Amino acid sequence: MASAKIGAWTCNLADSALSWTRGVYDIFGLPHAVAFDRRQTICLYTEASRDALERLRNEAIVRGGSFALDAQIRRPDGELRWMRIHGEMVRPGGAAPILHGLKQDVTEDKLRSEALRRLAENDALTGLANRALYESRFLNGRRTGSTIASLGALVLFDLNDFKAINDRWGHLAGDACLKAFGERLSSAFPEALMSARIGGDEFALILGNEESADLIEARIARFLGRLRAPILWQGHIFTVSASSGIAFPSDPDSYDAEDLVVRADAALYAIKRGRRRAQGSGRQ
């Protein structure tokens, strides 16, 4: 069991005394054969896992049933680990009631699952959310039951003259621009509900409802100004700029996602048409 990172445990409900096999000690990173009680170990759980464990444990005690939970702990050396807990309430004849079960270290499984989730939900080049996640959580949120609540604004971005960069410097230079844009967008709006790459050089930013429309527009304007900071790539220096379109919902918690996209898209391309006319007439 120890080699499989599994250990057995028992908790005496009369005095909270714990009995562990070596596998449980190894999961917690605690010295073997040292007696612990539950009060000494419960603090090793992260807050969310501790709350979930207490709830399930209490339900099992009251109902005389069993429970299962994936819980995260922070070991005394600071390392975060995941363990799968199986517990059952029993009442031995003439003895104090006990909880007992198994604990298994599932940290590697959790890390693999998280890596697969990131691959499925994140754009490989920029690290932002990808089109699939944008569609499932925003565009199709009502149908999938994952609607983003308290939405303050949808902002669509389109890089300016991106084809010219690719044509002059090559697609790797274009990739460098996309990466830089993604990094700068994440840095400027770390609190965003979602930052996504939704097309080749198209991006979406979904902001919460904590700021007014005027403040959001001002932040977007500042971001677009700072975006022009030089990019250094393989000895070449070039800049990237973008146009944006913003749509605000009338109700942050009840909105039509497609309508927001249509309005933001129209605002974006009005800006781009104005920019092209200005370039055609020699104005910058």
N, C-alpha and C positions, 0 to 999 in steps of 0.2 A: 504493500500500500504506500509506503514512504517513497519508493522509487517512482510511483505513479503520481506523486504529489497529492496523496489522499491521506487523511487522518480521521480517526474516530474521536468523538467528544461526548461528554456527559456533563450536565449541569444539575446539581442538587438544588431544587427550588426552596428547600428549607433554609439554606445558608449561602446560596449562590456559589458554592465551591465547585471548581471545574476539575474534570479529569480528562486528560488528553493523551493520545498516542503521539509518537515522535513526529508524524506527518503534520499535525496541527502546529506543534512548536515551530517546525520549519517554515510553515506558511507565514506565521506571525513574526518570524525572525527572533524568537525568544529562546533563552537557554533551556536545554532539556532538564526535566526532572525537578524544575522549580515549581512550587505550588502557587497557583494564581487563583484569584476569585474573579467573578464576572465584572466587578466594579473596576478592577485594574486593567481589564482588556477592552471594555466597551469604548474607552476613549480613543482606541486605535482606529476605529471605524471613521470614515469620512461622514460628514453631517447627514447627507442624503441617505447613505447606506445605514447609518445608525438609526435614523427615523423609521426607515422601512423595516429594519430588523425588529425594532421594538414593537411596531404595530403587528407584524406577522407573528412574532413570538407570543404577544399577549393574547392574540386571537386563538392560537393553538392551546395555550394554557386554559383559557376559559372554555373552549369547546372540546378540548381533549383530542385535537387533531394533529395534522402534520403541516409543514410549510417548506417552501424552497425559495431561495433568493440568491442572486449574484450580488455580492457586496464588495465594496472597495475599502481597503485598509491602508493606512500609512504606518509602515513598520518603524521601530525605534531608530533605525539607521536612515529614515527619511524616504525610503523607497516605497512607491505606490504599487500595490498588488491587488489583484482580483481573486476572489474565491467564491466557489459555489457551495452554498450551505443547504443541507437537507436536515431537517429536524422533526422530531416526533415527541409528543407528550405521552408519557406512560405513568401508570400508578401501580407500582409493584405491591402485591398483597402485604399489608402490614408495615410498609415502608413509606418514606416520604416520596412524594411525586418527583419525577425527574424529566428533563428534556434530554434527548440524546440523538445522535445522528452522525453524519459525515461532513467533512469539509475538504474541498479539492481546489488546488491552485489552478485557475483557468486564465492567468494573465496572458500567456502566449496566445490562447484562443481569442481573447478580447482584442489584443493588438492586431492579430490577423484580420479579424472582423472589421476593426476600425479602418485598417489600411484598405480593405476591399470597399468599404463604404465610401472612403475618400475618393478612390478611383472611380466609383460609380457616380458620385455627386459633384466632383470638382473638375474643373478644366485643367488638363495636364500641363499646359503652358504657363498659365497665369496663377494657378492655385485658387482662383475664384470659383464660386458656384458655376456649374455648367448649365447648358440650355435645358437639360432634362429636369434638373432640380428646380430651375426657375419656372418651368411649365407646371410641374407637379405641385409645388407649394404656392405658386402665385396665380398663374393663368388658369389652372384647373383646380384651384384650392377648394372651391365649393364642392366639386364632384368628389375629390379625394378626401375631404374632411380635414384638410390641413391649411385652411384659410389663415393668412397673416392678419392678426388683429391689430388695432390701433395704428393703422397705416397713415403716415403723414404725407408722403409724396412718392411718386414714381418718377425717376429721372432716367432718360435714355441718352446715351452718348454715342457719337460716331467720330472716329478719328479723321482729321482733315488731311487730305493729300496722302493717304496711306499707300495707295497704288504707286505714287511717284517714289516713295521711299523704297518699296520693293523693286521697282524698275531700276532705280539708280544704284542701290546698295545690295540688292538681293534679298531673298526671303528670310535669311537668318537675321539680317538687320531689321526686317519687319517684325520678326519674333521678339527681338530685343525691345522694340517700341511697345509691343503688346505687353511684355513682361513689366516694363517700366510703368506703363499706364496702370496695370493691375496693382502693382506695389503702391503707387502714389494714391490710387483710389482707396485702397484699404487703409493706408496711413491717414488720409484726410477724413475718412468716415469710419472709424473703428467701431462705432456703435450701430452701424447700419443693420437693419433686419436682414438684408441680403445684398451682396455685391456679386454680380454674375457677368460672365462673358456669354452673350447670347447669339453671337454670329462671328464672322471673321474679324472685323474691327468694330463690332457693336457691343455695347455694354449696358447693363441695367443696374440701377441703384435704387433700393427700396428703403426708405427712411421711416422712422417711427413718428409718432404724433406729439413729441415733446417740445418741438419748436414751431414758431409761427411760419407762415408761408414766406414772409419777408426775410426772416433769418435764414431759411433754407435757401432762398434764391441768392442771398448774399454769400453764403458759404459756397455754393456752386460757382459763383462768379470768381471768388478767391481761388478756388481749386483750379479752375480753367486758366487763371493767370499764372499760378505756380507750376502748372503742368509744363510750361514752356522751358523749364530748367533744362540745360543741355544733357544729352545722353552720350556717354562715351562708349563706343563699340569698336573693338579691334583697331584702335588708333584713329578712328573717325569720330567726329563730333557732329551731332545733328540734334534737331529739336522735334518735338511732336506737339500737336495741338488737337483740340477736339471741339465739336459743337454739341450742344445739349438741348433737350426738350423736357419740360417739367409738366406734370399733371398732378393736381391736388384733388383728393376725393372730398365730396361734400360731407360724407359720413365716414370717419376713419374705420368703423367696425362693420359697415355694410356698404359695399361698393361693387361696381362691375369692373373686374380686372381688364376685360377686353376694351371697355370704354376708356379706361385710363391709358392703355397702350395706344389706342387710336389718337387720343388727345396729345399724349406726349410725343408720339411719332410726328403728328402734324406740326407741333411746335418746333421739333428738331429740324424738320426739313424746311420750315419757313426760315429758320436761322441759316441753314446751308444755302438756300436759294439767294438770300440776301448777301451772303458772303461771296457767292459766285458772281453776282451782279457787281459787287464792289471791286472784285479782282478784274472783271472784264472792263470796268471803266477806269482802271488804274488806281482806284482808292484802296487803301489798306485799313 
